């Protein structure tokens, strides 16, 4: 079955549940589902019910597609995302982005939890993604290209929209919330990295490291969707002062920092 057919079947199913037409798509990462409380919901659909949708297998990823309004704008939010380490292909990981575009989404906001590589960053910081380094060892565009979805060789000179970054900076300024900006690198996971790997990633030019977001960004850019990426810094990956980290600790920091990211996201959506 072709990718286009799978997208059409997913969209057709969603249309049997809601006629809501969102303009903005939002992907909520690890421990970052609190924005859902701010959404005036029109419809909520379980991933498990949508044809060809993967199902979240990670703690804190609830697996629901939420339609509604946020700051007066029509949005669709993914409460929970998918990862390569769960055993999914990157085509499966990014399938929801294809579906959101077909539902009418024109801009995409993505959030994640990440570890700090830049020594000027600290736990709890919010970072705007300005660029990325793909070290997943894979790409969602590998294989036959459907020209109706996007070009064979998409340009990646602006993976994260400069206009949306400027909008987010102004939103943070208005809200008096300090933010960082930096380069995000994605690794396969699910293990965290070694001291030597963190040192290598910093030398390579990365400011924060995670296990997601880049595949969704590549597919969004492929389809002409401007993207704004947020990372909440949940741990500090400094090789010379490295301490063991647990998921519980990551979630605790994410939960504490999330209201700041949520406030910025909401204000960005309002300004769109």
C-alpha positions in Angstrom: 0.0 0.0 0.0 1.4 3.4 -1.0 2.1 6.1 1.6 -0.4 8.4 -0.1 -3.1 5.7 0.3 -2.3 5.2 4.0 -2.5 9.0 4.6 -5.8 9.2 2.8 -7.2 6.3 4.8 -6.1 7.9 8.1 -7.6 11.3 7.1 -10.9 9.6 6.0 -11.2 7.9 9.4 -10.4 11.1 11.3 -13.1 12.9 9.2 -15.7 10.4 10.5 -14.9 11.6 14.0 -14.5 15.3 13.5 -14.9 18.0 10.8 -12.5 20.3 12.6 -9.8 21.8 10.3 -6.7 22.8 12.2 -4.2 25.4 11.0 -1.4 24.7 13.5 0.1 21.3 14.4 1.8 20.6 17.8 3.9 17.6 18.8 4.4 17.2 22.6 7.5 15.4 23.8 8.5 13.5 26.9 6.9 14.9 30.0 5.5 17.8 28.1 1.8 17.0 27.8 0.6 19.8 30.1 -0.2 22.1 27.2 -3.2 19.8 26.6 -4.9 21.4 29.6 -4.8 24.8 27.8 -6.6 23.4 24.7 -10.4 23.9 24.3 -11.0 20.5 23.0 -13.3 19.8 20.0 -12.4 16.1 19.6 -9.9 13.5 21.0 -9.0 10.4 19.1 -6.8 7.5 20.3 -3.8 6.7 18.1 -4.8 3.1 18.3 -8.1 3.8 16.4 -6.5 5.6 13.5 -5.5 3.5 10.5 -1.8 3.1 10.0 -0.9 5.2 13.1 1.8 3.7 15.4 1.0 3.5 19.1 3.1 5.2 21.8 5.0 2.7 24.0 6.9 5.2 26.1 6.0 6.3 29.6 4.5 9.9 29.6 3.4 9.6 26.0 -0.4 9.2 26.1 -1.1 8.5 22.5 -4.0 10.9 21.7 -4.7 13.2 18.8 -6.4 16.3 20.2 -8.3 18.8 18.1 -9.4 22.2 19.5 -8.5 25.8 20.0 -5.4 27.3 21.7 -5.1 31.1 22.2 -8.0 31.4 19.7 -6.3 29.4 16.9 -7.4 26.1 15.5 -4.8 23.4 16.4 -4.2 19.7 16.4 -1.9 18.3 19.1 -0.1 15.0 19.3 -0.1 14.0 23.0 2.8 11.6 22.7 5.2 10.9 19.8 7.1 7.9 18.4 10.8 7.1 18.3 13.2 5.0 16.2 14.2 3.1 19.4 10.7 1.8 19.8 11.2 -0.3 16.7 9.2 1.9 14.3 10.6 2.9 10.9 11.1 6.6 10.4 8.2 6.5 7.9 6.0 5.4 10.7 7.5 7.9 13.2 6.7 10.7 10.8 3.4 9.5 9.5 1.3 11.7 11.8 3.0 14.8 10.4 1.9 13.7 6.9 -1.6 13.3 8.2 -1.6 16.7 9.9 -0.6 18.4 6.7 -3.4 16.6 4.9 -5.8 17.8 7.6 -4.9 21.4 6.7 -2.0 22.2 9.1 0.2 25.1 7.7 2.8 25.4 10.6 4.3 22.9 13.0 5.5 23.3 16.6 7.6 20.5 18.0 8.8 20.0 21.6 11.2 17.5 23.2 13.2 16.8 26.3 17.0 17.1 25.8 20.3 16.9 27.6 22.6 19.9 27.7 25.9 19.7 25.9 26.5 23.5 26.1 28.1 24.2 29.5 26.2 27.6 29.6 22.9 25.7 29.7 21.3 24.2 32.9 18.5 21.9 33.8 15.1 23.5 33.4 16.2 25.9 30.5 14.0 26.2 27.5 16.0 26.1 24.2 14.8 27.2 20.8 16.2 24.9 18.1 18.0 26.9 15.5 19.5 23.9 13.6 20.1 20.2 13.9 22.5 17.3 13.3 21.0 14.0 12.3 22.9 11.1 13.8 20.0 8.7 13.9 21.7 6.7 11.1 18.5 6.9 9.0 16.2 9.3 7.2 12.4 9.3 6.7 12.8 10.2 3.0 14.8 7.1 2.0 12.9 5.1 -0.6 10.6 6.1 -3.5 9.6 9.7 -3.4 5.9 10.8 -3.9 6.3 14.1 -5.8 2.8 15.1 -4.7 4.0 15.2 -1.1 7.3 17.0 -1.7 10.5 17.1 -3.8 13.1 14.3 -4.1 15.9 16.5 -2.7 14.4 19.0 -0.2 16.6 21.9 0.8 17.5 22.0 4.5 19.2 25.4 4.8 16.4 26.5 7.1 15.1 23.5 9.1 13.6 25.7 11.7 11.8 28.8 10.5 13.7 32.0 11.3 10.4 33.9 11.3 8.9 31.6 13.9 12.1 31.7 16.0 11.9 35.5 16.0 8.2 35.2 17.0 9.1 32.9 19.9 12.0 35.2 21.1 9.5 38.1 21.2 7.0 36.0 23.0 9.6 35.0 25.6 10.6 38.6 26.0 7.0 39.7 26.5 6.5 37.0 29.1 9.9 37.8 30.7 11.0 34.2 30.4 14.7 33.6 29.6 15.4 31.3 26.8 18.4 29.7 25.1 19.0 29.0 21.4 21.1 26.2 20.0 21.7 23.2 17.8 20.0 19.9 18.6 21.5 16.5 17.8 19.5 13.3 17.7 20.9 9.9 18.6 19.1 6.5 18.2 18.8 5.7 21.9 17.3 4.3 24.0 20.5 4.3 26.1 21.9 7.7 27.1 25.4 8.5 25.8 28.8 7.9 27.2 31.2 10.6 28.4 33.2 10.2 25.2 30.1 10.5 23.0 29.0 13.6 24.8 32.4 15.1 24.3 32.3 14.2 20.6 28.8 15.7 20.1 29.9 19.0 21.7 32.9 19.1 19.5 30.6 18.5 16.5 28.7 21.6 17.3 25.7 20.4 19.2 24.2 22.3 22.2 21.6 19.7 23.2 21.1 16.0 22.6 17.9 13.9 22.3 16.3 11.0 20.5 13.5 12.6 18.5 12.2 15.6 16.5 14.6 15.6 13.5 12.6 13.0 11.5 9.4 15.0 12.0 11.2 18.2 11.0 12.7 16.6 7.8 9.2 15.4 6.7 7.6 18.8 7.6 10.3 20.6 5.5 9.7 18.1 2.7 6.1 19.1 2.6 6.8 22.8 2.9 5.7 23.2 6.5 7.5 25.9 8.6 8.7 24.4 11.9 9.4 25.8 15.3 11.3 23.5 17.7 11.5 23.7 21.5 13.8 21.7 23.8 13.4 21.6 27.6 16.8 20.9 29.1 16.2 18.0 31.5 19.8 16.9 32.4 23.3 18.1 32.0 25.6 16.0 29.8 29.0 17.5 30.8 31.6 14.7 30.4 33.8 15.9 33.3 30.9 16.2 35.8 28.6 13.5 34.5 26.1 11.9 36.9 23.8 8.9 36.3 20.3 10.0 35.1 17.0 8.2 35.5 13.7 8.7 33.5 12.0 9.8 36.8 14.5 12.6 37.2 14.1 13.7 33.5 10.3 13.7 33.9 10.6 15.7 37.2 12.6 18.4 35.6 10.4 18.5 32.5 7.3 18.8 34.6 8.8 21.7 36.6 10.0 23.6 33.5 7.0 22.9 31.3 4.8 25.8 32.4 7.4 28.2 30.9 7.6 26.4 27.6 3.8 26.1 27.5 3.4 29.9 28.1 5.8 30.7 25.3 4.1 28.2 22.9 0.7 29.6 23.7 1.9 33.1 23.1 3.6 32.1 19.8 0.3 30.5 18.7 -1.6 33.7 19.7 0.8 35.8 17.6 0.6 33.6 14.5 
